[in-house]
Amino acid sequence: MSDGQAVMPTLEPTTALSVEEVLSVRHWNEHLFSFTMSRPASFRFRSGEFVMLGLQGEKRPLLRAYSIASPSWAEEIEFLSIKVPDGPLTSRLQLVQPGDQIYLGRKPTGTLVTDALLPGKRLFMLSTGTGLAPFMSLIRDPDVYDLYDEIVVVHCVRRVSDLAYREELESQLAEDPLVAEQALVQLTYVPTVTREPFHTSGRIGALVESGRMFEGLKGDARFNPETDRVMLCGSMDMIKDFSADLESWGFTEGSNAKPGDFVIERAFVG
């Protein structure tokens, strides 16, 4: 991108893609980064949805799906991404600098939205890696706090430095202009690390079995399909295994067409 050695070609909008400007970039570690970009006035989305992002390829735009990490009311759009050295898109995207241009799809979509869930009392957002992104969008949306009494964000990563947004989450979004007061009372953050020493360790399933996930919460120290709603985003293995667990406990998968007790979305890589 803006490396002082090459001038990137100016991107041209299409019927499916707008051209937006990178506003800020934050590198969490050598494997993980996030960035914000301009938001067109016509761009509307529901907190938790994803959209296509891309750069110009040799003959056509090179696009991948990315969950939006900013809430639906934000003036800027934020994304969280891994760095894949040989990834067709992320190998280039990780080099973006403020002022660079990126393609943005005009039609966001997705199932990690409250519309796809039945009413409930507790909302559990279970994520691995960059699967945290849509939940960062949702927990900064005031409507979520009106729909549920308690919101629990679980983020499972390999290393402590992979805990993106850790300070914001540990403070219960104390600096957020819209949800700080509600989050202080209703939001619980459960980070867990699998390959380094940390105060909470183990995969998500282990937190359920030990009861750690339910510490300090009202209600049962287990998942209850009558009161609990669950969102899953992250590795395919986690989603597959935990979806099977939820179904064995009486949960039904929801969709935009037919709301249910839990919804899933894979974390996007590339």
N, C-alpha and C positions, 0 to 999 in steps of 0.2 A: 504494500500500500504506500503510504507516504514515507518512504524510506530515504528520500533524498537522491535516489539513484534512478528512479523510473517514474514517469508520469502515467497514472492510470487513465485509461480512456474514459471519456464522459459517458455515463449510462443514459439510455433513452427509455422513457416509460413506454409501457405497452398497455393493451386493454386489460391484461391480467396482473400487471406489475406496476407499482409506482417506484420512483427513485427517491431514496431518503438519505439524509446526511448523518454520519456517525457523530455523536455529541460528546461521548465520554467512553473510556475503556478502563476496566479494572481487572488486573491479573491477580487471581487468588493464589496461584502457585504455578509450577511449570506445566500442569496438566489442565488447568481450569481458568476460565476468564468470563467476564460479563461485560456487556456494553449497552449503551443507550443510543437511541437514534430518534430523529424527528418523526412526528406523527402527523400524517395528513389530516386535514379537517374532516374529510369524508370517511376516515377509518373508524369503524365501530366494531367492538368485540365484547364478548362476555368474559368476565374474569375466569381464567382457567383454560381458555382456548389456545390453539396453536395456529401458526400461519407459515407460509412459505417465505424463506429468505434466500438471497443468492447474490452471486457475482457473475460477471460476464465470462462465459467459457469461450472456447475456440470458435464455435459456430453459433452457440445459443446460450442463454442464461443457464448457469449451473445452480440448481435450487435444491434446498432441503427443508424439511419441516422443523420448526422450532416453537416450543411452548413460550408464550409471552409471560414474562416474570413481573410485569407491572400491572397494577389494577386498571380496570376499565375507565376510571376517571382521570388517569394520569395524562399529562400533556406530552410526555415523552414515552417511548416504548423501550422496554428493557428485555434483554435476553441473556441466558446463561448457557455456556457451551464448554465442552471439553476440547482439548487440543489433540488432534489426531495428526501425527507427522506426515502420514501418507494419505490422509483423507482428501478426496477430491476438492471438497469445499473448505473444511475446517483448517486444512494446512495453510490456506490463504486467509481465511477469515480471522484467524488468531493474530494476524499481523495488522489488522485495521487500526487506524489512528483517527482522532477527531478531524472532521473535514472530509473524510473519505465517503464514497457513495456506496449504497447497498440497495439491491432490489428488495422490495417488500410486496408480498402478495396482497391482493385487494379483498380476499375472501377468507377471513379466519373461520375456524370451525373447531370441533372437539367435543368430547364427552365428559371431561373433568369440570363440569359446571353444576351448579346447584339445581338447575332445571331438570337434570337427569336423575335426581334423587328424590325419594319420598321424604316427607317431613320427619324429623327426629329430634332427639335431645343432644346427643354428642356426635360430633363430626371428627373422624380420624382421617388424617392425610398422611399416608405411608409412602415414603420415597427412598430411593437409593440414588446416589450420584446426582446428575443434573435433573433427575426427576423431581427435585425440589422446586424447579422453576414455576410451574403452574400454581403451586401452593403459595409461593410468594405473592402471586397475583391475587389469589383468593383471600388470604388473611389480611390484605390491605383494602379489602372491599367492605364497607360498612354493612351492606346487606347480609353478609354471611353471619355477622354477629346478631342480627335480628332473627335469623332463621334457626340458630342453634344456641343452646345454653353454654356448651363447652366445645372448644376447637383444639384438637391435639395434632401438632405437627411432629412427625417422626422422620428423622433424616439419618440414614445409615450409609456410612462411607468407609473407605479403607484406612485413610490417614486423617489425622486431626486437621491438617491444612486443607483438606477437601471439604470441610464444613463451611461452605459459602454462606454468607449472610449471618454467621454465627453471632456476632455482636448485636446486630439488630434484633435477632430472635431471642437472645438471652435477656435483652432489655425489655422484651415483650412489646416491641415496636414503640418505645417510649417517645421517639421523635416524630412519629407519623402524625400528620396534621389532622387526619380524619378518624382514625381508629384507636389512638393511644389509650384513651380512657376505657374503652370496651375491652381491648386486648389485655390490659392489666388485670382484669377480672376473669376473662373468659379464655385466654390463650395459654396453652401449655406447649413448651418446646422440649422434645426428647431427642437429643443428638446421640448417636452411638457409633463407635469406631471399632472395626474388626481386626486391624493389623498393627495397631500401636496402642500403648498404654493410654487409658482414658477413664474418666469416672464412670462411664457407661460403655460396656462392650458387648459384642454379640450381634447377631443378625436380628431382624425384626421378629421372626418367629420365636426366638429365644426370649425376647422381651415380653411377648404375650404369655409364654409358658411360665415365666418367673413371676409375672404380675407387675413387673417394672413399668410397663406401659400405662398401667391404670393407677399408679400411685398419685394420691392427691386429688383424684377425680371423684365426682359424685357417681352413684350407681354401682353396677356390678364390676368386679375385678375380672371381667371377661367380656367378650363381645356378645351383645344381645341384639338380635335382629328387630326387636320391637322398639328399641330406643336409639340404637347406634347406626350411623351411616359411615361408609368407608370409601375413600378415594385411593387408588393405587397408581403410582407412576414411577418408573425406573426400569431395572433390568427385566428382560423377558422371563428369566427364571423366577425372580421374586413374584412377578405378577401371576405367572402360571401356578406356582405353589400356593400363594396366599389366596388366590381366587378359589382354588379347590378347597382350601380350609374354610373360607367364608361360606361356600355353598354347603359344605358338610355341617355347618353350624346353623343352617336355615336361612342364609342370606340369598337374595336374588339379584342378578346383575341388571343394572338399569341402562337406559339409553335416552337420547333426546325424545324419541318417539314414545317410549314407555319407561317412565321413572321406576327405579328400584332401590335396593338397599345399599348397593355398592357400584362403583364405576371404575374403569381402568383406562390407562393410556400408556403406551410404551414411551420410554425416554428416547429422544431422537439422536442418532449418532451419524456422523459423516462429514 
